[in-house]
Amino acid sequence: MLNIRVSPLNMADNNSLKYSSDQHTYCDTQALSSSKPSPDENWPKKMLAALQDSAPPEPIRLACMSPVPNRPYFFEEEFHGKISREKVNELLIGGSVDPANGRFLVRESLSAIGDYSLSLTYGGKVEHYRLFYSNGKYSTSKEDKERKYDKLVDLVVDILEMLRYVEEAQSADKQEKKAAEKTKIHSFKLYDYKQPKWCDICGGFMWGLKGQGMRCDVCGMNVHQKCSKDAKRECKKPELKERPKPGKKGSTAGLPQHSISAETFSTQCYYQEGCVRFLNHLNIPVSLFDVRALNPCYCSNCCQEVETPLYKQGDPPREYSMPMGWCRFQFMSSGRTFTENITSWNMAFLSLSANEITDVLETMFGAQTENSDEMPKPLTKFTPSIICADLDSPATKYIDQETDERRAGQVVLQVYIQPYSYRLMGRAGSKEEIDPYFKKDTIYWVTNQMSSVVPFALLVKTMDATYLQL
């Protein structure tokens, strides 16, 4: 029967019996753990565990104390002669449920004389490697490009490091797969939209009369076919917002000018709350808005699809788009007096930059005085098409302060415009129809009579800016 003992690392040197400062000291941890530590005494164990996790693996030589005939001069007590793999497993693991990593020995092959194998424990198993010795160097391959080691222990350390690296990589892969399994993928199908729709990824308009894009059956996400591969957002059925009805709001006269928040308006969904946060980002005075008015959201969750997404307004009546995908925030009454009912005026949209809202309202729609001696005023383009207004409205990138997401927002003014105060004009450079409900040759309403235009509401739209090229 073989006599076995475990040798410390420094026995790999020829002067193994001499004292070395590298020798490891050991203590009886069982005696230390006999009494239950208080919470204040746990930190040494936690620190020790952290150090052990980050420390390089330590080989543990399994020495054979019985004489081994014909033991090569380049092996020491780790050499056990000709033994089988079963015997190796018994020696390295035995009856241990959780054997220590790094226990190793060397044996000679039973079938090929002169061939040697290095066997070591890792992860509760025994790994076997062919072992070569040439020109005073140890290696696991005869190839010249294979790294050679002066000491067998150094070779074992490198193998253990490699095994630990592979284990950590596999563990990370498993965690990613588990996270991916928990994240539901989208179920996109080609969809015929009956109303204007914009891609939830790139923000672009989805053109066409049929099969304009793809919609997820679960979460309702709308994307271009080419953008569907970038849909990394978790597929999650949207939840209707539940919140108590806000109390009756008082006058806004005493409110500070920049106090727009989620509580300023009676919001009905999370998308509309995001639009309110965009208004807060723009520092638009709350005094401009009628916070008591019904400020509807036209997102896909709040507004059902209709066969013809158009409204009619004015006398004579003219059609204009339902602002699908936008949120409406109504302005306070301008205080102007009109000789006729303003509801008999037509409705249109004016595109503008998000940073120009206050200036445009003050300069373009300020107190108007008619003076025939004035120089001709510049023409301003309005449109009854929300698609056209969207294309003309620049997007502004920002960081949502609540979700910390990269977002982009657009704004459009919705205005009353007096019938017969404008003329029709086409979209320059447009060869194809951009809106199936309005002809491109008459898609703009142009006027220089700004006294015949009254702002009604601000339309706001926000989108994910991760993939937008602005």
LINFEN-V754528 format. One line per field, one symbol per residue. phi: phi as a letter, one per 40 degrees, with the letter a starting at -180 (. if undefined). A space follows every 50 residues. Layout:
BEGIN
phi->???
END
This chain:
BEGIN
phi->.ccbacbccccccccccccbccccbbbcccccccbcccdccccccccccc cccccccbcbcccbcccbcfccccbbcccbgcbcccccccccbfcccbcc cgcaabbcccbbcgcbbbbacaggbbbbbcbbbafgbbabaccccccbbc bcccccdcccccccccccccccccccccccccccccbcbdbcccadabcc bcgcccchbbfcabbcccbgcbaccccccccccccacccccbaccccccc cccccccbbcacccbccbacccccccccccccfcdcccbcccccbcbbcc ccbccbcbcbbbahbccbcaccccgbbbbcccdcgcbbcbccccccbabb cacccbdcccccccbcdbbcaccccdcccbcbacbccccccccccbcabc cccgccbbbbbacbbcbcdgcbbcacccgccbcbbcbbcccbcbbbabcc ccbbcbabcbbbacbdbcbb
END
